[in-house]
Amino acid sequence: MAGKETRRPFQTNMKMRAKECLVVVYSEVCGPFEVPSLGGNKYFITFVDEYSRMIWMYVIKMKSAAFEFFLRFKANVERESGKLLKTLRTDGGGEFTSNAFENNCQANGIMHEVTTLYTPQHNALAETRNKTILNMVRNLLKEKGLPHKLWGETASMVVYILNRCPTKVLEAVVPLKVWSGVKPAVEHFRVFGSLAFKHIPDQRRTKLQDKSTTMVFIGYHPTGAYKLFDPNQEKVVLSIYVLVLEDQSWDWENKQTSLKKCTLDSATLTEFEKVGSRIETAPETVTIRNMTRAQDVVTQKPQREIVVPHRFADFEMVADELVDDDGDLVYISLMARAEPIDEKEVVTQPIWRDAMHEELK
């Protein structure tokens, strides 16, 4: 036994113990990263619910902050789901085995399962999720040539996507649907790292200044706004009115966009998209002409469905492109008959007859 003992293989698929959300939660800290994120963080910590496969991720500056973010996670998920966290499984790292961590678990009736040394398979759900997140972060950064300091925002974007993607364990549903009971929407998805134009409000510019500024799309905000990175000022901003060109990217080496001069050939691009209020149907092909290279770049923009306001329910709406039998465009203007147009109509209406009698008196 001393000379030939080997380790037995682990089961490929571990049997699920949870029958509902928050019965078993796995957690793991990943890092350190050689390049700090925009906020100076070098680690991220993930919490994965076994039943729903839902992921929560927080970027942290050091491992010792794991307990603080565990308390934040526990308060958020318990308030949101109305259930209590019952079992937490982690590795034997010092960030999870401190006295404060253990005392809190005991005080709240949480069973803290600590895996044995050199057996990451016991914490496989968190380990594999972290591996998937890292792989996607590398690919997203490399695809658009983004600097490594954006890894924190990229990881948040990855978790946002994974929570809306199917898994092998869940059948015909996604983690967010199992967790919240609401089917998530994905029509607002855009290509990460794409070139974006943020609309500048009239109050923030003069008459001759540009109406938009160049940004880089890096994610979504819970309020429904887009998260954008300003490459010139190196800060993250939020905006609802954003135009994203998915086939274009920012030139990080020269700190400029490849679209130095461009004209929008379609009137549909004169107005910026408003996040959360658009109804998307079949995509409409829009051509953007690059004046510097005299090339046509074709991109896809969702076509908005025109919804008639309720106040026009009593009116006849005629499309502008309607052509009559003579080949002429037809325009109809409906006017409300608020006042009589001649004396014959005046004498037939009692209210106007009474008004004339009062005037004669």
C-alpha positions in Angstrom: 0.0 0.0 0.0 2.9 2.4 0.8 4.4 1.9 -2.7 1.4 1.3 -5.0 -1.7 3.1 -3.6 -3.5 5.3 -6.1 -6.4 7.7 -6.0 -9.8 6.5 -7.0 -11.5 8.4 -9.8 -14.3 10.7 -8.9 -17.8 10.4 -10.5 -18.2 12.5 -13.6 -21.6 13.7 -12.7 -22.3 14.4 -9.0 -25.8 13.7 -7.9 -27.8 16.8 -7.1 -28.8 17.2 -3.5 -30.9 20.4 -3.7 -34.6 20.2 -4.3 -35.0 24.0 -4.3 -33.0 27.2 -4.5 -30.4 28.0 -1.7 -30.4 24.5 -0.3 -26.8 24.1 -1.4 -24.5 26.9 -2.6 -20.9 26.5 -3.8 -18.3 29.3 -3.5 -14.8 29.9 -4.8 -12.3 32.7 -5.0 -10.3 33.1 -8.3 -7.1 35.1 -8.6 -4.9 37.0 -8.2 -4.8 38.6 -11.6 -1.5 40.2 -12.7 -3.3 43.3 -13.9 -5.8 45.1 -11.5 -9.2 45.9 -12.8 -10.5 49.4 -13.2 -11.4 49.5 -9.5 -8.0 48.1 -8.4 -9.4 44.6 -7.8 -7.2 41.5 -8.2 -9.7 38.7 -7.4 -13.3 37.7 -7.9 -15.5 35.5 -5.8 -18.4 33.4 -7.2 -21.5 31.9 -5.6 -23.3 29.1 -7.5 -26.7 27.8 -6.5 -26.8 24.0 -7.1 -30.5 23.8 -7.9 -30.9 26.7 -10.4 -27.2 27.0 -11.5 -27.5 30.7 -10.9 -24.2 32.6 -10.6 -23.4 35.6 -8.5 -20.0 37.2 -8.9 -18.2 40.0 -7.0 -14.8 41.5 -7.8 -12.7 42.0 -4.6 -9.3 43.6 -3.9 -8.0 40.8 -1.6 -9.1 37.4 -0.3 -9.8 38.7 3.2 -12.9 40.5 1.7 -14.6 37.2 1.0 -16.5 37.3 4.3 -17.8 40.8 3.7 -19.1 39.9 0.2 -20.6 36.6 1.6 -22.7 38.7 4.0 -23.8 40.9 1.1 -24.6 37.9 -1.1 -26.6 36.2 1.7 -28.7 39.3 2.4 -29.5 39.9 -1.3 -30.4 36.3 -2.2 -32.5 35.7 0.9 -34.4 38.9 0.5 -34.9 38.3 -3.2 -36.0 34.6 -3.0 -37.7 34.6 0.3 -35.8 31.5 1.3 -32.9 30.9 3.7 -29.4 29.7 2.8 -28.9 26.3 4.2 -25.6 24.8 3.1 -22.4 26.5 1.9 -19.6 24.4 0.4 -16.1 26.0 0.0 -12.5 24.9 -0.1 -10.3 25.1 2.9 -8.8 28.5 2.1 -8.2 30.9 5.0 -10.7 33.4 3.6 -13.5 30.8 4.3 -12.2 29.3 7.5 -11.7 32.4 9.6 -13.4 32.6 13.0 -15.7 35.4 11.9 -16.9 33.3 8.9 -17.5 30.2 11.0 -19.2 32.1 13.8 -21.6 33.7 11.4 -22.5 30.4 9.8 -23.2 28.8 13.2 -25.3 31.8 14.3 -27.5 31.7 11.2 -27.8 27.9 11.1 -25.8 27.5 7.9 -24.0 24.2 7.4 -20.5 25.1 6.2 -19.0 22.2 4.3 -15.2 22.5 3.8 -13.6 20.2 1.2 -10.5 18.2 2.0 -7.1 19.2 0.8 -6.1 18.7 -2.8 -9.6 17.6 -3.8 -11.2 20.4 -5.9 -13.6 17.8 -7.3 -15.6 18.2 -4.1 -16.2 21.8 -5.0 -16.6 21.0 -8.7 -19.5 23.2 -9.5 -17.7 26.4 -8.4 -14.4 25.3 -9.9 -15.9 24.5 -13.3 -17.9 27.7 -13.4 -14.8 29.8 -12.6 -12.9 28.0 -15.4 -15.7 28.8 -17.8 -15.7 32.4 -16.8 -12.0 32.7 -17.3 -12.1 31.1 -20.7 -14.8 33.4 -21.9 -13.0 36.5 -20.4 -9.8 35.6 -22.4 -11.7 35.2 -25.6 -13.8 38.3 -25.2 -10.8 40.5 -24.5 -8.8 39.0 -27.4 -11.7 39.2 -29.9 -11.9 43.0 -29.7 -8.3 43.6 -28.6 -9.4 45.1 -25.3 -6.8 45.9 -22.5 -6.5 43.4 -19.7 -7.6 46.0 -17.1 -11.1 45.5 -18.3 -11.2 41.9 -17.0 -13.5 42.8 -14.2 -16.2 44.3 -16.4 -15.7 41.4 -18.8 -16.3 38.8 -16.1 -19.5 40.6 -15.0 -20.7 40.5 -18.6 -19.8 36.7 -18.8 -21.9 36.0 -15.7 -24.7 38.0 -17.1 -24.6 35.8 -20.3 -24.2 32.5 -18.4 -27.3 33.1 -16.3 -29.3 33.4 -19.5 -27.8 30.3 -21.3 -29.0 26.7 -21.0 -27.0 24.1 -19.1 -26.8 20.3 -19.3 -28.5 19.8 -15.9 -31.5 22.1 -16.6 -34.0 21.0 -19.2 -35.3 23.6 -21.6 -34.9 26.4 -19.1 -32.1 28.8 -18.2 -30.7 29.5 -14.6 -32.4 32.9 -14.4 -35.8 31.4 -15.2 -35.4 28.7 -12.5 -34.3 31.3 -10.0 -36.8 34.1 -10.6 -39.6 32.2 -12.5 -39.5 34.8 -15.2 -38.3 34.1 -18.7 -35.4 36.5 -19.4 -35.2 38.6 -22.6 -32.2 38.4 -24.8 -33.1 40.7 -27.7 -31.1 43.5 -26.1 -27.8 41.5 -26.4 -25.0 43.2 -28.2 -21.5 42.1 -29.1 -19.1 42.8 -26.2 -16.4 45.4 -26.9 -18.1 46.8 -30.0 -17.9 50.5 -30.9 -20.7 52.5 -29.5 -21.9 56.1 -29.8 -23.4 57.7 -26.7 -25.8 60.5 -27.2 -24.9 63.8 -25.6 -28.0 65.7 -24.1 -28.7 69.2 -25.4 -28.0 70.5 -21.9 -24.4 69.2 -22.0 -23.3 70.7 -25.4 -23.3 73.8 -27.4 -24.9 74.3 -30.8 -21.9 73.3 -32.8 -20.6 70.5 -30.7 -21.0 66.8 -31.6 -24.2 65.2 -30.6 -22.5 61.9 -29.7 -19.2 60.7 -28.3 -17.3 57.5 -29.0 -17.5 54.7 -26.4 -16.9 51.0 -26.1 -19.8 48.7 -25.1 -18.8 46.6 -22.0 -22.1 45.4 -20.5 -25.5 46.0 -19.1 -26.8 47.8 -15.9 -29.7 46.6 -13.8 -31.6 49.8 -14.6 -31.7 48.8 -18.3 -28.9 51.1 -19.4 -25.8 50.2 -21.3 -22.5 50.2 -19.6 -19.9 52.0 -21.7 -16.2 52.6 -21.3 -14.8 55.9 -22.3 -11.3 55.1 -23.8 -10.2 58.7 -23.6 -11.0 59.4 -20.0 -10.8 55.7 -18.9 -14.0 55.6 -16.9 -17.2 53.7 -17.1 -20.4 55.6 -17.9 -24.1 54.6 -18.2 -26.5 55.7 -20.9 -29.9 54.7 -22.3 -29.5 56.3 -25.7 -26.7 54.3 -27.4 -26.0 53.2 -31.0 -23.8 50.1 -31.1 -21.9 49.1 -34.3 -21.2 45.4 -33.6 -18.7 45.0 -36.5 -16.5 47.9 -35.5 -14.1 48.3 -32.6 -11.9 50.9 -31.0 -8.2 51.2 -32.1 -6.5 50.9 -28.7 -3.0 51.4 -30.1 -3.7 54.7 -31.9 -6.6 55.6 -29.5 -9.0 56.3 -32.2 -11.9 54.7 -34.1 -11.6 53.2 -37.6 -14.7 55.2 -38.6 -13.0 58.6 -38.8 -15.6 60.0 -41.2 -18.9 58.2 -41.9 -22.3 59.1 -43.1 -25.5 57.2 -42.2 -27.3 56.3 -45.4 -30.5 55.4 -43.6 -32.8 57.8 -41.7 -33.4 55.1 -39.1 -29.9 55.7 -37.6 -30.5 59.4 -37.0 -32.1 58.6 -33.7 -30.3 56.6 -31.0 -31.8 53.4 -29.7 -33.5 53.6 -26.3 -32.7 50.6 -24.2 -35.7 48.7 -22.8 -38.4 50.4 -24.9 -37.8 49.0 -28.4 -39.8 46.3 -30.0 -37.6 44.3 -32.3 -38.8 42.4 -35.3 -36.9 41.4 -38.5 -33.5 43.0 -38.8 -33.1 45.8 -41.2 -29.9 46.1 -43.3 -28.3 49.5 -43.0 -25.3 50.6 -45.0 -22.6 52.9 -43.4 -20.2 54.4 -45.9 -16.6 54.9 -44.7 -15.4 58.1 -46.5 -11.8 57.5 -45.8 -11.6 54.1 -47.5 -14.6 54.4 -49.7 -15.9 51.0 -48.6 -19.4 50.0 -47.6 -19.8 48.3 -44.2 -23.0 46.5 -43.7 -24.4 46.1 -40.2 -27.7 44.9 -38.8 -30.0 47.2 -36.9 -33.3 46.0 -35.4 -36.4 47.5 -37.1 -38.8 49.1 -34.7 -42.5 48.2 -34.9 -44.6 51.3 -35.0 -47.3 51.3 -32.3 -50.2 53.7 -32.8 -50.8 55.8 -29.7 -54.2 55.4 -27.9 -55.1 59.0 -28.6 -55.3 58.2 -32.3 -57.7 55.3 -31.9 -60.6 57.3 -33.5 -58.6 58.5 -36.5 -57.9 56.8 -39.8 -54.2 56.2 -40.2 -52.8 56.1 -43.7 -49.2 55.1 -44.5 -47.1 57.7 -46.3 -46.1 55.2 -49.0 -49.8 54.5 -50.0 -50.3 55.2 -53.7 -53.7 55.7 -55.3 -54.9 54.5 -58.7 -53.5 57.6 -60.4 -50.0 56.9 -59.1 -50.1 59.8 -56.6 -49.3 59.6 -52.9 -52.4 60.1 -50.8 -52.2 62.2 -47.6 -55.3 62.5 -45.5 -55.8 65.1 -42.7 -58.7 64.6 -40.4 -59.9 67.7 -38.6 -62.3 67.8 -35.6 -65.4 69.9 -36.3 -65.2 72.0 -33.2 -66.9 75.1 -34.7 -69.6 75.6 -37.4 -68.3 76.7 -40.8 -71.4 78.7 -42.0 -74.6 80.3 -40.8 -76.7 77.2 -41.7 -74.9 75.1 -39.2 -75.1 77.9 -36.6 -78.9 78.0 -36.5 -79.1 74.2 -36.2 -77.1 74.0 -33.0 -78.9 75.2 -29.8 -75.7 76.2 -28.1 -74.9 78.7 -30.8 -78.5 80.0 -31.0 -78.4 80.7 -27.3 -75.1 82.5 -27.7 -76.5 84.8 -30.4 -79.5 85.6 -28.3 -77.3 86.6 -25.4 -75.2 88.7 -27.8 -78.3 90.6 -29.1 -79.5 91.4 -25.5 
